[in-house]
Amino acid sequence: MERNTRVFFVCPSLSSFIRGDLELLKRHYDVRALAIDDARGEKNGNDRFALLQEIIKGVLWSDVTYAWFAHNHALAAVWLSKLLRKKSIVVIGGYEVAREPEIDYGARLDPELARKVKYILENADSILAVSHFNAREISGMATPRHLETIYNGIDCALFTPDGMKEDVVLTVARINRQNIRRKGLDTFISTARYFPGVRFVIVGNALDDSIEELRRVAPKNVAFTGSIPHEELIGWYRRARVYCQLSYYESFGVALVEAMSCECVPVVADRGAMPEVVGETGFLVPYGDPLATAEVIYRALLSGNGKDARKRVKQKFSIQEREKKIIEAIRGNAV
């Protein structure tokens, strides 16, 4: 019976966690997907009218629209769904409801973007938050018709421990000027100076020349891998004893959860959703404080909390748990 429900899935790109939602929906429903190259709603090489036509066709065909991120594609899907009396669900990633002037981050800093996001939040039939922190930010901006927290999920059978842990401290982030502060990469590098015998590794591709600035100030025990295959990333998760997420802002932290699933001990900044994600299995540090971070990393290297971290992920952040709750959300909107 559920297979007869038609879901129009629209998103800005098919990153790994978005692709996970698409695949789980395909297991239960008749799904059509539209992945848009640009999150602001402009498709490379096509005009906005052509894109709008695709969204109109998708909404007309569907019983429910399911959009990732409250950008222009979701605005069109929600508006059309309301006009055509179809149901709409929007997953909020974090940026859309963030307002962090200290790091120049968040759609709420732009009045025009904020108005669009507010319309989506108030007119979609269901808004899905990726953490309780994310839900609080949503509620601080608008009053959705229905708001539910469904944590992001990962494949715990893929992200597994394997082999002996090494004295490696890992973080994963794309490198650009904004992320140096937002992801706490400057703190990560400064902290490495306190551990000359421990390898600190930053995994992620460079989006601008700011990586050269980081290389110039980084001590010899800091390594930059650049962009690497997914299998190699899992290899780093398996080797690392400690995973750091020293961000100023995170609405969830998928890489953090992947690392925890591979039994890395998490060390996170005491901001955003990160304390919520790690619970009692992790260590909290003040944002931007290398000395305090070093003291905590020393304890984390000796703690042996990795198994507890994986247990928490399996209980709360598995793709199976997310699948169950998303199916319930679709079912509630398809009646």
Order of alpha helices (4+ residues) and beta strands (2+ residues): beta-alpha-beta-alpha-beta-alpha-beta-alpha-beta-alpha-beta-beta-alpha-alpha-beta-alpha-beta-alpha-beta-alpha-beta-alpha-beta-alpha-alpha-alpha
